[in-house]
Amino acid sequence: MVAFPEARRPGGHVALVLAVAVCYFAAGRLGLLCKLTVGGAVVTPIWPPTGVAVAALLILGVRYWPGVTIGACLIVQSLDASLVYSLGYMAGNTLAPVVAVVLLRRAGFRTDLRGVRDGLALVFFGAMGAMLISSTLGVALLAATGGMPAHSFWTVWLAWWVGDAMGVLLVTPLLLLFHHAKGLRPTPRRWEAGALAVAAACVVPVAVYSPLSLLFLVYPLIIWGALRFELVGSMLCALGTSVLAAVAATEGAGAFGKLSRVEVMVKLQGFNGTMALTALLLSAVITEQRHTRRSVERACEELVEVLEHLTAGEAPPPRPAPEDPDPLFRTDRRDPL
């Protein structure tokens, strides 16, 4: 791989597979800290391993899928599940990220998320579409093995599907952003970033734990983060808020008090989903507009330079080749699949 030359060395592939497995398992243990019982089954409002798996396979390549399988195996073994369910769980949670990556690459997805098209592809192909596989297979096996009542199938399925999709929407963009962070310059607005962090630390707990249901107060923070810091600002606010909201929902506190478990799950998933979509798509729109403006400015500068040379009776300078925004998806080399 271009970004990971150590994979060509002896043992490099195995080391990266094990690294993916460890990250997947660690994300799963974190996700299990906030769980709810819905319809007789235990579900998580946010399942971070799906986001870790999709990001890892996008960055490294689909051939590192065994790391996802190993991580899923470690998680399901820690839950003491039956053999049939364990095998189905591993298959579904491996196949879903692989299908997500294949669909995203066929759609021309760019890992820097610099356009609205990339955000929409991640939402519909990576999150909502591919995660149907893991949720459907997992819940079907859970019902077949007696792990839940059959009449709760659709309730548990919806909670499972949204939890997996939220993992992709909240975790994958941040991991992809950190992957591209080498080429990013530190923001000159450190004081504003600090002010945003302080505002989030003050507003989010009040919005989540207030019995008046003030969850809407977090949206100005997300808009502020997107306008001033693009993806990193909005998604960090969204992820932090989602985690705190999941904790409050698990405890039945604040905006989630005096509700049944099904009502808590519906309210939490609706809030997390709209917040993640707002943060991701708004950041993508702003990033695309800024890239377009920079492209227009560079074109104007090149035009002025060409006119200056023509006025002086000189030949215009040769134009440099356009930069490849994402070397992982170049069309002039073999697909890392």
C-alpha positions in Angstrom: 0.0 0.0 0.0 1.1 3.5 -0.7 0.3 4.8 2.8 1.5 1.7 4.6 4.8 0.5 3.0 5.4 -1.7 6.1 2.7 -4.0 4.8 5.2 -5.2 2.1 7.7 -6.3 4.7 7.6 -9.9 6.1 5.0 -10.0 8.8 3.7 -6.6 7.9 0.4 -7.8 6.6 -0.2 -10.0 9.7 0.7 -7.1 12.0 -1.8 -4.8 10.4 -4.5 -7.5 10.5 -3.8 -7.9 14.2 -3.9 -4.1 14.7 -7.3 -3.9 13.0 -8.5 -6.8 15.3 -7.3 -5.0 18.4 -8.9 -1.7 17.5 -12.1 -3.4 16.6 -12.2 -5.3 19.9 -11.3 -2.2 21.9 -14.1 -0.2 20.2 -16.5 -3.0 20.9 -15.7 -3.0 24.6 -16.3 0.7 24.7 -19.6 0.4 22.9 -20.8 -2.3 25.4 -20.4 0.2 28.2 -23.7 1.9 27.1 -26.3 -0.8 26.3 -30.0 -1.0 26.6 -32.4 -3.9 26.8 -35.0 -3.6 24.0 -37.5 -6.3 23.1 -35.7 -8.8 25.3 -32.4 -8.3 23.6 -29.4 -6.2 24.6 -28.5 -3.5 22.0 -26.1 -0.6 21.9 -27.2 2.9 20.6 -23.8 3.4 19.0 -21.7 0.5 17.8 -18.2 2.0 17.2 -16.6 -1.2 15.7 -18.5 -0.7 12.5 -17.0 2.7 12.0 -13.5 1.3 12.9 -14.0 -1.6 10.4 -15.2 0.6 7.5 -12.4 3.2 8.1 -9.7 0.5 8.3 -10.8 -1.3 5.1 -11.0 2.1 3.3 -7.5 3.0 4.4 -5.7 -0.3 4.3 -7.7 -2.3 1.7 -10.4 -4.9 1.7 -7.8 -7.7 2.0 -7.5 -6.8 5.7 -11.0 -8.1 6.4 -9.6 -11.0 8.6 -8.8 -8.4 11.2 -12.5 -7.5 11.4 -13.4 -11.2 11.7 -10.9 -11.7 14.5 -12.1 -8.7 16.4 -15.8 -9.8 16.0 -14.8 -13.2 17.3 -13.2 -11.8 20.4 -16.2 -9.7 21.1 -18.8 -12.4 20.7 -16.6 -14.8 22.7 -16.6 -12.3 25.6 -20.4 -12.4 25.5 -20.6 -16.2 25.9 -22.9 -16.7 23.0 -23.8 -20.0 21.2 -21.6 -21.4 18.4 -24.3 -20.9 15.7 -24.9 -17.3 16.7 -21.2 -16.6 17.1 -20.5 -17.8 13.5 -23.3 -15.8 12.1 -22.3 -12.7 14.1 -18.8 -12.9 12.7 -20.0 -13.4 9.2 -22.5 -10.5 9.3 -20.2 -8.1 11.0 -17.4 -8.9 8.5 -19.5 -8.9 5.4 -21.3 -5.5 6.2 -18.0 -3.4 6.3 -16.7 -5.2 3.2 -19.8 -4.4 1.2 -19.8 -0.9 2.5 -16.2 -0.3 1.2 -17.0 -1.9 -2.1 -20.1 0.2 -2.6 -18.2 3.4 -1.6 -15.4 2.7 -4.0 -17.8 2.0 -6.8 -19.4 5.4 -6.0 -16.1 7.2 -6.3 -15.9 8.0 -2.6 -13.0 10.1 -1.5 -11.6 9.5 2.0 -11.0 13.2 2.6 -14.7 13.8 2.5 -14.3 17.1 0.6 -17.6 17.0 -1.2 -21.3 16.6 -0.6 -21.2 13.5 -2.8 -18.8 11.8 -0.4 -21.0 12.6 2.6 -24.1 11.3 0.9 -22.3 8.1 -0.2 -21.1 7.5 3.3 -24.7 8.0 4.6 -26.6 5.8 2.1 -24.0 3.2 1.0 -21.7 2.9 4.0 -24.2 3.4 6.9 -27.8 2.8 5.9 -27.3 0.3 3.1 -24.5 -2.0 4.1 -25.4 -2.2 7.7 -28.7 -3.9 6.7 -26.6 -7.0 6.4 -25.2 -7.2 9.9 -28.5 -6.2 11.6 -30.7 -8.6 9.6 -28.4 -11.6 10.0 -27.7 -10.9 13.6 -31.3 -10.4 14.7 -32.5 -13.4 12.6 -29.9 -15.7 14.3 -30.8 -14.2 17.7 -34.5 -15.1 17.2 -33.6 -18.5 15.8 -31.4 -19.4 18.7 -34.0 -18.3 21.3 -32.0 -15.2 22.4 -35.1 -13.0 22.0 -38.9 -13.3 21.5 -39.9 -13.6 17.9 -42.5 -10.8 18.2 -39.7 -8.4 19.0 -37.9 -9.0 15.7 -38.5 -5.6 14.1 -38.0 -3.6 17.3 -34.6 -5.2 17.9 -33.7 -5.1 14.2 -34.3 -1.3 14.0 -32.2 -0.7 17.1 -29.4 -2.9 15.8 -29.4 -1.4 12.4 -29.4 2.2 13.7 -26.7 1.4 16.2 -24.4 0.0 13.4 -25.2 2.9 11.1 -24.4 5.4 13.9 -21.0 3.8 14.3 -20.2 4.5 10.7 -21.6 8.0 10.7 -19.8 9.1 13.9 -16.5 7.1 14.0 -15.5 6.6 10.3 -15.3 10.3 9.4 -13.1 11.1 12.3 -10.7 8.2 11.6 -10.5 9.2 8.0 -9.8 12.7 9.0 -7.0 11.6 11.3 -5.6 9.6 8.4 -5.3 12.7 6.3 -4.1 14.9 9.2 -0.5 14.7 8.1 -1.3 17.2 5.3 -3.4 19.5 7.5 -2.0 22.7 9.0 -2.7 23.5 12.7 -5.6 25.8 12.9 -4.7 29.5 13.6 -8.0 29.8 15.6 -6.8 28.1 18.7 -8.7 30.6 21.0 -11.9 30.0 19.1 -11.4 26.2 19.2 -10.9 26.5 23.0 -14.0 28.6 23.3 -16.0 26.0 21.3 -14.7 23.2 23.6 -15.6 25.2 26.7 -19.1 26.0 25.3 -19.6 22.3 24.5 -18.5 21.3 28.0 -21.0 23.7 29.5 -24.0 23.3 27.1 -24.0 19.5 26.3 -24.4 18.2 29.9 -27.2 20.7 30.5 -29.0 19.8 27.2 -28.7 16.0 27.9 -29.4 15.8 31.6 -32.0 18.5 31.9 -35.5 17.1 32.5 -36.9 19.9 30.2 -35.6 18.0 27.1 -33.2 20.7 25.8 -31.4 18.5 23.3 -31.8 21.1 20.5 -29.3 23.3 22.3 -26.4 21.3 20.8 -27.2 22.2 17.2 -25.7 25.7 17.4 -22.5 24.1 18.6 -22.4 21.7 15.7 -23.1 24.5 13.2 -20.4 26.6 14.8 -17.9 23.7 14.6 -18.8 23.1 10.9 -18.6 26.7 9.9 -15.3 27.4 11.5 -13.5 24.0 11.7 -15.3 22.0 9.1 -15.5 18.2 9.7 -13.2 18.0 12.7 -15.2 20.6 14.7 -18.7 19.3 13.9 -18.0 15.6 14.2 -16.1 15.9 17.5 -19.1 17.8 18.9 -21.5 15.2 17.5 -19.5 12.3 18.8 -19.1 13.7 22.3 -22.8 14.6 22.5 -23.8 11.2 21.3 -21.7 9.4 23.9 -23.0 11.6 26.7 -26.6 11.1 25.5 -26.1 7.3 25.3 -24.9 7.4 29.0 -27.9 9.4 30.0 -30.3 7.1 28.1 -28.7 4.0 29.8 -29.2 5.6 33.2 -32.7 6.8 32.3 -31.8 10.4 33.3 -32.5 13.9 32.0 -34.2 14.0 28.7 -34.7 10.2 28.7 -36.4 10.0 32.1 -39.9 8.5 32.6 -39.8 6.8 29.3 -40.0 3.1 28.4 -37.0 1.3 27.0 -38.4 1.4 23.5 -39.2 5.1 23.8 -35.7 5.8 25.1 -34.2 4.0 22.1 -36.4 5.8 19.6 -35.7 9.2 21.1 -31.9 8.5 21.4 -31.5 7.1 17.9 -33.5 9.9 16.3 -31.5 12.5 18.1 -28.1 10.8 17.3 -29.1 10.3 13.7 -30.3 13.8 12.9 -27.3 15.2 14.7 -24.8 13.1 12.8 -26.4 13.8 9.5 -26.4 17.5 10.2 -22.7 17.5 11.2 -21.5 15.4 8.3 -23.5 16.9 5.5 -23.1 20.5 6.6 -19.3 20.0 7.0 -19.2 18.4 3.5 -21.1 21.4 2.0 -18.8 23.9 3.6 -15.6 22.0 2.7 -16.7 21.7 -0.9 -17.5 25.4 -1.2 -14.1 26.3 0.2 -12.3 24.0 -2.2 -14.3 25.5 -5.0 -13.3 29.0 -4.0 -9.6 28.0 -3.7 -9.8 26.5 -7.2 -11.3 29.6 -8.6 -8.6 31.8 -6.9 -5.8 29.6 -8.3 -7.4 29.7 -11.8 -7.5 33.5 -11.6 -3.9 33.7 -10.4 -2.8 31.5 -13.3 -4.8 33.6 -15.8 -3.2 36.8 -14.5 0.3 35.1 -14.9 -0.5 34.0 -18.5 -1.7 37.5 -19.4 1.4 39.1 -18.0 3.6 36.8 -20.1 1.5 37.4 -23.2 1.7 41.2 -22.7 5.5 40.9 -22.4 5.7 38.9 -25.6 6.7 35.7 -23.8 5.3 32.2 -24.0 3.1 31.3 -21.1 4.6 29.0 -18.5 3.6 25.3 -18.6 0.8 24.4 -16.3 1.6 21.9 -13.5 -0.3 18.6 -13.5 -3.3 18.6 -11.2 -2.8 17.1 -7.8 -4.5 13.8 -7.0 -6.8 14.6 -4.0 -6.8 10.9 -2.8 -4.1 8.5 -4.0 -6.2 5.5 -2.7 -8.7 6.0 -5.5 -6.5 6.8 -8.5 -7.7 5.2 -11.7 -4.2 4.8 -13.3 -3.1 2.0 -10.9 -4.5 -1.3 -9.6 -7.3 -1.2 -7.1 -6.1 -2.1 -3.6 -9.0 -4.5 -3.3 
